[in-house]
Amino acid sequence: MEKSVLKKKADKLAHLGYDLTFKFPKNELFCLTSQVRRALLSVPSNIVEGYSRNKKKVFVNHLEIAYGSLAEAKYQMNFACKRNYIPKRDYLKFHALAEEVSKMLWASINTLTKVKSN
């Protein structure tokens, strides 16, 4: 998977999810809202940071961290939907893109771990 395509999709997801957090109740600002935003920003941030290190093992490690952050954000957004903080249609749009990014991350991790590390 080309890094730039993955990074662009992860960036799009971070923006989409971040925008959705503005619909959360104000009393969630220092709890769920903050947690979701951190998890969402961690995904593209780790892709970019890992790639910039220019070592396959380090890049894979950062992709794994991004994958974990994405799983966290997916759960948190599902939680927000169940609490009626965001409309179901918005959650489904987020979830579809999150699944796409998740598959791309997993494919990248698998591809890079099959290639000898430098």
N, C-alpha and C positions, 0 to 999 in steps of 0.2 A: 504494500500500500504506500503510495507516494505520501510523504510527510506533509506536503503543502495542502493536499486535499483533506487529509485527516485534520490538520490544524484549522482549516477554514470551517469544516463542519463542527468541530469542537467549539470554535469561536462563535459560530451561529447559535449553537445550543446554549452557550454561556449567556449570550445576549437575550435569547428567548426566555430562558429560565429567570435571569436577573429581572427582566421586565415583569414577569409574572409575580415576583415577590412584592412588587408595589401594591398588589391587591390583597396582601396579607393584612390582618388586623394590626393596628399600631402597637398593641400590647405584645406582639410577637417580634418586634424589632430587634431586641437583644437576645432572642432565643432562636426560634426557627428561621426567621428571615436572615439573620446573620450567618447561621450555620449553612443554610442552603447556598447563600452567595459565596461563602468560602469554598464549599465543595465544588460549585460550578466553575469558579475561577481557577481552581486547582487543575481542572482537566486540560484546557489549552496551555496553561502556564507550565505544567509538567512536560507536555509534548515539546514545547519550544525549548525549555531548559535542557531536557534530555538530549534533544537533537544537537543543541549547541555545544555539548560536551565532546562530541565527535568520537565517542567510544561506544561500540554496540552494547556491551554489558550495562553501561551506565544508562544508555538510551532505553534499553529494555526495562531497567529498574524504574525509570521515570514513567514509562508507558504503563507499567503495573500499578504505580501510584495513581496515575490518571484514571485507570480502570476502576480502582477502588473508590476514588472520589466520585466517579460517575455513578457507581452502584449506590453510594451514600446519597447523592443528589436525587437519584431516581426514587429511592425509598421516601425521602423527605417530601418530594413533590407529590407522591402518591398519598402520603399522610395529609398534606395540605388539601388535596382534592377531597379526601374523605371527611375532612373537617369543614368542607365547603368554603375554604379560603380562596379557591380558584374554581372557575367553571370546568365542568368535565370536558367540554370540547377543547379548552385550552390545555388541560392536562394531557389529553390524547394526542394533541399536536406535539407537545413537549416529549411525551413518551415515545412517539414514533421516531423522532429525530434522535433521542437518547439511545434507542435500540440500534439505530443505524451507526452511530458513533461507537457504541459498545462493540458491535461486530467488527468495525474497522480497527479498533484498538486491539481486539483479540487476534484478528488476522495478522496485524503487524507484529505483535508479540510472538506469535507462532512462527512467522516467517523469519524473524530476526534470531530466534533461538535455534533454528535449524541451520543457520549459517554460522560458520566458525567466527568466534569473537576476535576482535583485534585488540 
